Amino acid sequence: MEPRPHRRSTSPDVPEPRALLRDRLGFLNEATMAIGASLDPEKTTWGLADALVPTLADFAAVHLVDALRLPHRLEVGPPEPAPPSSRTLWQTAVTHDDHPRWRALAVTGDTWTPVPAHPVHRAMAEGQPVVCSVDPVTAAVLGDGPGGRNLSGCPLLVVPLTVRGRKLGAAVLARHPDRPGFDEVDVLTARQLTAQASLGVDNGYLYQVQASVGDSLQHSMLPTLPSRLSSVDIASRYVSSSHTAQVGGDWFDAIPLPGNRVALVVGDVMGHGLRSAAVMGQFRTAVQTLAAMDLPPDQVLRHLDDLAHQLGDTYLATCLYAVYDPVIHLCTIASAGHVPPVLLRGDGSTEVLRPPTGAPIGLGGVAFESFEFSVADGDVLVLCTDGLVETRTRDVESGLEELRAHLSDPDLPLEEQCQTLLQALNTAEQEDDVALLVARLRGISSGDFAQWMLQPRPTTPALARRLLRTTLAEWGLAEMTDLVELLATELITNAVRYASRPIELRLLRTDILLCEVTDDDQHRPVLRRASTTDEGGRGLQLVSHLSRRWGASAKTTGKVVWFELDLPDGSAYAEAD
């Protein structure tokens, strides 16, 4: 940081004792108010240095222990006091008159460790001011730190910065050699000002700690989304309307589902501040849990509404839940009183999608309906909260039209698309949080997808192995045949045992190989440990140990069990990924 503008000292006439007392009290009052005006520890030290010059000194420097330097990893409590011999100091502020003697000393930001004989070390170790004149011996000691030989012959005063028994640093005051030394009144005045500065530095540090912890907790409520999931590219933005909270009641999410599908979610808890953020965290966790059950969008909102009633009568939120299926190029959306999404087509045209608008989450007694629409590869789906499109002077419909006006290039990188929308619609009149989620949809071509409907017969596993073997050979993945056949046979055998309707077998090739087996039995398989005498129970153990990832999800008509395998090195898809 650059030093503050220099101040020239004056040589005022010696006032009367009463006037001197009045002036000194007025000075203390003004200086104390200036020092305590900030919660930034560094600004507080500048306020102290500015107050000391020229009334008390011609030169003033403030040093803090290096543990208070920002950005440092902030601890939950104040830093533990280190032994004086190992304490590293950081020169944070310097103020002086315009004399050349001080210019070499006016460098801030440097760190140094005072030796035991240094006046700063003595003041901090003893917790008392040190008053001296810089003789040759002291000048030699000062040469090892800020102050150096330029202070030779100068009156010197060092006052420790202490608060609640902790030593935070020290203030160094110096005068020109032709001025008198520091008297008792000067020392008392300096101690009063440094005590105020110490309190401000400590409070500022504690404030930074609390703000850092609060920000971390709040930001942990929002997802850190990858730029790409299995079938969508994603970009997102979040802007809080609060000056005290980094996260409010808005949220968004992108959740992978079986079959390379993706759930896109955006919601808005009514209200502002930390309470809304806490409710938002509960709703977001609930949506993730419901998504793992692979429920239709309208049922997800129904269960979320039931949860809101269990939490309390005042928990209200709007929510939009969309599921994109890249195999059939279809989106299914359900809305709970939320702002409708906007679809940017590949030809540059835009459309405001109008799913049936249910009541907000928490009102209860209102049915939620799903809405389906077809999409093409490269289409961009934009989901947002009303904070982006609605202001005091602009209603939601006008905001949506303005949003559409700035959606014209489907090939524009999504990060730039987000930035463009925020700059165009986010104004100074914004009074609500903003959540924005933009997804470019990337379908799976028919050449990378195979699907069969198989009857639940004893011969079905053998038929499935032949089908898989042929498909893998066509895809250039023959080396995976044995493993895929082994794992798929285990799943199909279980399906044949319990299914009463045709079994669906699907194989998808993207950056991984995905195999799914769907049947009409509602009981999901349970991974258990088979003993040495058991004749069965090892199928899922094989799937669990040999696959990249596996799982089972409930469906309205049964269940789907799936596993993923990494593509072999050297394959076209593995190299592209």
LOPA-737877 format. One line per field, with one value per residue (C-alpha): x, y, z. Coordinates in nm, 3 decimals. Each point is the difference from the previous one (the first is absolute). Layout:
// residues N
xx <- (X;...)
yy <- (Y;...)
zz <- (Z;...)
This chain:
// residues 577
xx <- (0.000;0.131;0.071;-0.253;0.068;0.271;-0.083;0.217;0.054;-0.042;0.153;-0.297;0.042;-0.016;-0.362;-0.124;-0.047;-0.382;0.006;0.253;-0.229;-0.302;0.189;0.136;-0.347;-0.146;0.280;-0.059;-0.373;0.045;0.283;-0.189;-0.303;0.217;0.188;-0.313;-0.187;0.098;-0.020;0.300;0.310;0.231;-0.215;-0.007;0.380;0.005;-0.245;0.235;0.306;-0.187;-0.112;0.352;0.153;0.058;-0.159;0.220;0.274;0.165;0.006;-0.227;-0.001;-0.235;0.105;-0.237;0.084;0.012;-0.276;-0.246;0.100;-0.280;-0.048;0.110;-0.185;-0.230;-0.031;-0.329;0.156;0.270;0.356;0.191;0.277;0.341;0.315;0.149;0.320;-0.187;-0.266;0.006;-0.133;-0.155;0.032;-0.356;-0.007;0.246;-0.068;0.261;0.079;0.185;0.352;0.239;0.109;-0.327;-0.036;0.210;-0.209;-0.342;-0.029;-0.305;-0.064;0.346;0.034;0.282;0.084;0.136;0.304;-0.026;0.184;-0.232;-0.234;-0.300;0.091;0.046;-0.333;-0.192;0.178;-0.052;-0.339;0.115;0.101;0.370;0.130;0.355;0.229;0.165;0.368;0.265;-0.067;-0.376;0.055;0.205;-0.285;-0.255;0.208;-0.134;-0.358;-0.221;0.139;0.363;0.275;-0.224;-0.134;0.337;-0.039;-0.382;-0.226;-0.182;-0.318;-0.122;-0.345;-0.123;-0.341;-0.170;-0.357;-0.147;0.348;0.114;0.276;-0.100;0.297;0.157;-0.007;0.333;0.008;0.304;0.083;0.273;0.320;-0.059;-0.338;-0.040;-0.047;-0.334;-0.132;-0.251;-0.299;0.118;0.034;-0.347;-0.152;0.174;-0.110;-0.360;0.007;0.176;-0.249;-0.283;0.184;0.069;-0.368;-0.084;0.258;-0.120;-0.366;0.082;0.182;-0.286;-0.244;0.206;-0.001;-0.375;-0.061;0.229;-0.168;-0.345;0.088;0.144;-0.310;-0.231;0.192;0.003;-0.378;0.037;0.139;0.330;-0.121;0.232;-0.003;-0.111;-0.215;-0.072;-0.241;0.001;0.245;-0.071;0.069;-0.151;0.001;-0.119;-0.036;-0.113;-0.202;0.112;0.292;0.040;-0.062;0.179;-0.279;-0.374;-0.301;0.068;0.164;0.077;0.135;0.084;-0.035;0.112;-0.268;0.011;0.008;0.215;-0.298;0.048;-0.234;0.020;-0.139;-0.050;-0.194;-0.071;-0.088;-0.216;0.173;0.355;0.308;0.141;-0.333;-0.094;0.345;-0.050;-0.337;0.151;0.266;-0.268;-0.202;0.307;0.101;-0.354;-0.006;0.329;-0.141;-0.320;0.196;0.200;-0.331;-0.048;-0.355;-0.189;0.025;-0.359;0.055;0.324;-0.191;-0.278;0.245;0.178;-0.333;-0.066;0.341;-0.070;-0.309;0.207;0.251;-0.263;-0.286;0.221;0.233;-0.096;0.201;-0.037;0.183;0.053;0.114;0.098;0.133;0.182;0.018;0.272;-0.103;-0.351;0.085;-0.277;-0.031;-0.259;-0.072;-0.218;-0.042;-0.105;-0.089;0.343;0.116;-0.035;0.319;0.113;0.122;0.249;-0.025;0.287;-0.132;0.017;-0.373;-0.116;-0.308;-0.138;-0.112;-0.330;-0.032;-0.314;0.073;-0.075;-0.012;0.324;0.149;-0.150;-0.358;-0.122;-0.315;0.104;0.083;0.325;0.009;0.287;0.052;0.200;0.166;0.247;0.346;0.281;0.372;0.152;-0.317;0.061;-0.234;0.001;-0.138;0.000;-0.170;-0.222;0.279;0.154;-0.308;-0.213;0.069;-0.211;-0.040;-0.008;-0.241;0.090;-0.142;0.191;0.313;-0.043;-0.035;0.317;0.175;-0.110;0.134;0.349;-0.020;0.083;0.317;-0.033;0.372;0.114;0.201;-0.228;0.219;-0.027;-0.373;-0.039;0.208;-0.200;-0.332;0.117;0.137;-0.316;-0.262;0.165;-0.046;0.053;-0.370;0.051;-0.144;-0.006;0.256;0.082;0.062;0.073;0.056;0.076;0.029;0.091;-0.167;0.205;-0.196;0.132;-0.007;-0.175;0.338;0.110;-0.313;-0.149;-0.321;-0.178;-0.324;0.050;-0.252;0.071;0.095;0.283;0.162;0.002;0.350;0.157;-0.189;0.111;0.365;-0.020;-0.159;0.260;0.287;-0.118;-0.054;0.338;0.173;-0.176;0.112;0.362;-0.018;0.041;0.262;-0.269;-0.230;0.086;-0.040;-0.321;-0.154;0.090;-0.149;-0.305;-0.079;-0.015;-0.253;-0.209;-0.012;-0.143;-0.252;-0.113;-0.054;-0.242;-0.140;-0.348;0.028;0.265;0.345;0.169;0.375;0.180;0.362;0.131;0.340;0.115;0.320;-0.080;-0.195;-0.335;-0.212;-0.356;-0.248;-0.360;-0.278;-0.341;0.102;-0.007;0.256;0.344;0.297;0.201;0.373;0.087;0.294;-0.039;0.151;0.212;-0.295;-0.252;-0.091;-0.099;0.033;0.329;-0.139;-0.020;0.340;0.146;-0.181;0.116;0.366;0.046;-0.200;0.098;-0.329;-0.336;-0.340;-0.372;-0.285;-0.371;-0.239;-0.376;-0.026;0.286;0.372;0.317;0.336;0.308;0.378;0.269;0.336;0.291;0.078;0.335;0.297;0.043;-0.366;-0.134;-0.241;0.255;0.247;-0.269;-0.093)
yy <- (0.000;0.345;0.232;0.268;0.363;0.150;0.249;0.295;0.065;0.347;0.183;0.143;0.241;-0.157;0.042;0.053;-0.315;0.029;0.046;-0.281;-0.235;0.106;-0.050;-0.337;-0.126;0.122;-0.173;-0.327;0.013;0.059;-0.249;-0.271;0.039;-0.016;-0.308;-0.194;0.073;-0.319;-0.376;-0.048;-0.061;0.160;0.313;0.030;0.008;0.274;0.196;-0.034;0.108;0.300;0.104;-0.011;0.233;0.295;0.051;-0.252;-0.094;0.085;-0.368;-0.290;-0.364;-0.277;-0.365;-0.296;-0.361;-0.178;-0.243;0.287;0.059;-0.053;-0.214;-0.254;-0.313;0.146;-0.196;-0.027;0.181;0.266;-0.108;-0.153;0.232;-0.117;0.045;0.349;-0.156;-0.175;0.263;0.127;0.352;0.165;0.377;0.097;0.382;0.289;0.375;0.278;0.356;0.080;-0.022;-0.218;-0.187;-0.197;-0.089;-0.316;-0.120;0.048;-0.346;-0.201;-0.370;-0.125;-0.262;-0.016;-0.159;0.233;-0.113;-0.006;0.332;0.179;0.255;-0.158;-0.342;0.147;0.186;-0.307;-0.236;0.229;0.133;0.355;0.303;0.047;0.359;0.070;0.212;-0.181;-0.007;-0.187;-0.327;0.021;0.112;-0.314;-0.212;0.188;-0.070;-0.355;0.112;0.286;0.319;-0.069;0.257;0.279;0.040;0.081;0.277;-0.003;-0.026;-0.335;-0.136;-0.358;-0.094;-0.361;-0.076;-0.227;-0.109;-0.255;-0.114;-0.065;0.194;0.098;0.216;0.336;0.366;0.181;0.380;0.216;0.371;0.200;0.029;0.372;-0.063;-0.090;-0.362;-0.160;0.101;-0.171;0.170;-0.110;-0.358;0.000;0.146;-0.256;-0.284;0.118;0.008;-0.335;-0.157;0.120;-0.125;-0.337;-0.046;0.094;-0.238;-0.287;0.065;0.025;-0.331;-0.170;0.149;-0.140;-0.341;-0.002;0.129;-0.266;-0.281;0.130;0.033;-0.352;-0.148;0.191;-0.080;-0.368;0.007;0.062;-0.264;0.021;-0.127;-0.149;0.173;-0.326;-0.292;-0.310;0.168;0.373;0.288;0.224;0.354;0.176;0.324;0.103;0.361;0.078;0.313;0.018;0.205;-0.233;-0.342;-0.148;-0.251;0.049;-0.216;-0.070;-0.323;-0.203;-0.347;-0.250;-0.364;-0.303;-0.268;-0.354;-0.035;0.311;0.213;0.321;0.180;0.380;0.183;0.363;0.126;0.306;-0.002;0.299;0.252;0.125;-0.048;-0.288;-0.153;-0.038;-0.142;-0.262;-0.103;-0.005;-0.244;-0.236;0.016;-0.052;-0.308;-0.135;0.048;-0.187;-0.288;-0.012;0.017;-0.307;-0.187;0.088;0.125;0.192;0.380;0.044;-0.260;0.168;0.323;-0.184;-0.156;0.334;0.162;-0.267;0.067;0.373;-0.068;-0.210;0.282;0.262;0.208;0.292;-0.194;0.113;-0.034;-0.011;-0.271;-0.126;-0.360;-0.119;-0.337;-0.026;-0.339;0.011;-0.333;0.103;0.375;0.090;0.237;-0.047;0.299;0.065;0.343;0.111;0.362;0.073;0.224;-0.196;-0.108;0.129;-0.226;0.124;-0.215;-0.083;0.241;0.295;0.015;0.014;-0.127;0.052;-0.345;-0.002;-0.306;-0.019;0.238;-0.156;0.182;0.074;-0.271;0.018;0.100;-0.357;-0.139;0.084;-0.259;0.023;-0.099;-0.093;0.160;-0.166;0.156;-0.120;0.153;-0.027;-0.035;0.339;0.159;0.218;-0.009;0.303;-0.026;0.294;0.149;0.306;0.217;0.006;0.098;0.196;0.341;0.281;0.145;-0.322;-0.291;-0.363;-0.015;0.311;-0.143;-0.328;0.187;0.193;-0.326;-0.144;0.305;-0.078;-0.370;-0.009;-0.204;-0.368;-0.054;0.270;-0.152;-0.048;0.200;0.297;-0.061;0.023;0.316;0.161;-0.072;0.129;0.322;0.057;-0.077;0.043;0.370;0.232;-0.042;-0.369;-0.084;-0.378;-0.279;-0.127;-0.361;-0.084;-0.346;-0.041;-0.347;-0.096;-0.333;-0.266;-0.305;-0.348;-0.108;-0.319;-0.150;0.016;-0.153;-0.350;-0.119;-0.335;-0.129;-0.355;-0.247;-0.129;-0.354;-0.232;0.043;0.382;0.037;-0.193;0.210;0.320;-0.112;-0.052;0.343;0.171;-0.182;0.109;0.362;0.033;-0.138;0.258;0.276;-0.117;-0.105;-0.376;-0.012;0.097;-0.285;-0.250;0.252;0.153;-0.344;-0.111;0.301;0.032;-0.371;0.046;0.283;-0.170;-0.327;0.183;0.178;-0.328;-0.149;0.271;0.181;-0.068;0.227;0.052;0.106;0.300;-0.019;0.319;0.067;0.357;0.113;0.350;0.077;-0.318;-0.317;-0.023;-0.313;0.009;-0.275;0.103;-0.226;0.036;-0.127;0.276;-0.159;0.144;-0.238;0.013;-0.048;-0.253;-0.214;-0.364;-0.264;-0.287;-0.242;0.225;-0.107;0.351;0.365;0.065;0.161;0.355;-0.046;-0.061;0.302;0.217;-0.107;-0.012;0.304;0.365;0.085;-0.171;0.069;-0.070;0.248;-0.035;0.074;0.035;-0.332;-0.186;0.061;0.044;-0.149;0.129;-0.005;0.211;-0.104;0.212;-0.023;-0.164;0.227;0.074;-0.019;0.296;0.103;-0.034;0.219;0.260;0.015)
zz <- (0.000;-0.087;0.295;0.076;-0.106;0.217;0.271;0.087;0.366;0.138;0.293;0.186;0.283;0.343;0.119;0.351;0.213;-0.014;-0.376;-0.034;0.195;-0.209;-0.326;0.110;0.101;-0.328;-0.187;0.189;-0.075;-0.373;-0.033;0.191;-0.227;-0.312;0.117;0.091;-0.323;-0.186;0.047;-0.227;0.217;-0.257;-0.033;0.377;0.012;-0.264;0.212;0.297;-0.198;-0.144;0.350;0.144;-0.260;0.044;0.342;0.185;-0.246;-0.330;-0.101;0.098;-0.111;0.110;0.003;0.042;0.064;-0.335;0.105;-0.048;-0.361;-0.252;-0.193;0.258;0.097;0.262;0.321;0.185;0.295;0.039;-0.075;0.287;0.125;-0.121;0.209;-0.064;-0.135;-0.282;-0.073;-0.359;-0.050;-0.302;-0.058;-0.090;0.011;-0.012;0.025;0.022;-0.092;-0.317;0.136;-0.208;0.315;0.008;-0.366;0.013;0.295;-0.165;-0.156;0.105;-0.043;0.100;0.273;0.254;0.335;0.272;0.196;0.383;0.037;-0.243;0.166;-0.177;0.142;0.348;-0.010;-0.112;0.240;0.302;-0.106;0.083;-0.209;-0.069;-0.006;-0.110;-0.212;-0.289;0.101;-0.206;0.183;-0.056;-0.362;-0.060;0.138;-0.209;-0.308;0.005;-0.060;-0.116;0.149;-0.066;0.020;-0.130;0.355;0.154;0.260;-0.018;0.305;-0.022;0.156;-0.053;0.129;-0.013;-0.148;0.253;0.057;0.240;0.098;-0.360;-0.172;-0.353;-0.096;0.077;-0.104;-0.051;0.041;-0.080;0.000;-0.164;0.209;0.066;0.167;0.370;0.105;0.084;0.341;0.226;-0.161;-0.345;0.122;0.160;-0.316;-0.222;0.228;-0.019;-0.378;-0.036;0.241;-0.224;-0.309;0.165;0.070;-0.359;-0.145;0.218;-0.075;-0.369;0.009;0.182;-0.250;-0.287;0.170;0.047;-0.352;-0.144;0.194;-0.090;-0.367;-0.007;0.161;-0.231;-0.317;0.097;-0.040;-0.374;-0.234;-0.178;-0.333;-0.261;-0.337;-0.158;0.109;-0.203;-0.242;0.077;0.017;0.298;0.117;0.301;0.193;0.347;0.121;0.354;0.065;0.364;0.129;0.298;-0.156;-0.299;-0.062;0.032;-0.079;-0.369;-0.114;-0.308;-0.068;-0.274;0.107;-0.207;-0.040;-0.139;-0.377;-0.050;0.094;0.197;0.242;-0.015;0.302;0.095;0.302;0.211;0.370;0.081;0.223;0.036;0.216;0.195;0.096;-0.365;-0.069;0.273;-0.142;-0.349;0.118;0.130;-0.322;-0.218;0.201;-0.025;-0.379;-0.035;0.207;-0.205;-0.324;0.109;0.012;-0.370;0.049;-0.269;0.037;0.122;0.273;0.108;0.056;0.182;0.248;0.039;0.085;0.263;0.150;0.019;0.210;0.240;0.038;0.083;-0.134;-0.106;-0.231;-0.352;-0.317;-0.376;-0.192;-0.354;-0.052;-0.349;-0.120;-0.331;-0.175;-0.267;-0.154;-0.101;-0.014;0.242;0.297;0.274;0.225;0.303;0.159;0.347;-0.069;-0.147;-0.282;-0.327;-0.178;-0.337;-0.282;-0.257;-0.313;-0.232;-0.263;0.242;0.075;0.362;0.178;0.348;0.115;0.185;0.224;0.217;0.286;0.333;0.331;0.188;0.217;0.348;-0.083;-0.040;-0.158;-0.358;-0.265;-0.195;-0.367;-0.230;-0.340;-0.280;-0.304;-0.260;-0.036;-0.251;0.050;0.078;0.139;0.307;0.299;0.231;0.354;0.240;0.307;-0.009;0.137;-0.347;-0.199;0.249;0.155;0.145;-0.349;-0.205;0.034;-0.063;-0.353;-0.108;0.157;-0.187;-0.329;0.077;0.085;-0.335;-0.177;0.131;-0.096;-0.367;-0.047;0.101;-0.069;0.244;0.289;0.297;0.236;-0.236;-0.030;0.378;0.018;-0.281;0.169;0.338;-0.148;-0.203;0.264;0.341;0.086;0.294;0.082;0.074;0.341;-0.019;-0.028;-0.348;-0.101;-0.363;-0.150;-0.371;-0.159;-0.356;-0.079;-0.176;-0.107;-0.062;-0.365;-0.104;-0.091;0.364;0.145;-0.008;0.162;0.014;0.154;0.127;0.136;0.355;-0.105;0.106;-0.343;0.023;0.158;-0.289;-0.254;0.175;-0.013;-0.379;-0.047;0.215;-0.171;-0.345;0.103;0.174;-0.308;-0.218;0.238;-0.004;0.365;-0.042;0.274;0.253;-0.101;0.276;0.280;-0.137;-0.057;0.353;0.176;-0.225;0.044;0.378;-0.032;-0.267;0.195;0.300;-0.222;-0.160;0.345;0.119;-0.306;-0.137;-0.306;-0.270;0.119;-0.157;-0.068;-0.102;-0.096;-0.039;-0.117;0.095;0.188;0.194;-0.075;0.179;0.027;0.143;0.079;0.072;0.126;0.165;0.344;0.262;0.234;-0.055;0.037;0.323;0.007;0.270;0.093;-0.097;0.228;-0.133;0.014;-0.180;-0.353;-0.104;0.101;-0.178;-0.313;0.136;0.165;-0.346;-0.139;0.289;-0.020;-0.376;-0.115;0.011;0.168;0.044;0.149;0.005;-0.032;0.054;-0.285;0.001;-0.184;0.167;0.030;-0.203;0.098;-0.180;-0.006;-0.169;-0.144;-0.115;-0.369;-0.079;-0.064;-0.367;-0.090;-0.196;0.276;0.280;-0.191;-0.074;0.368)
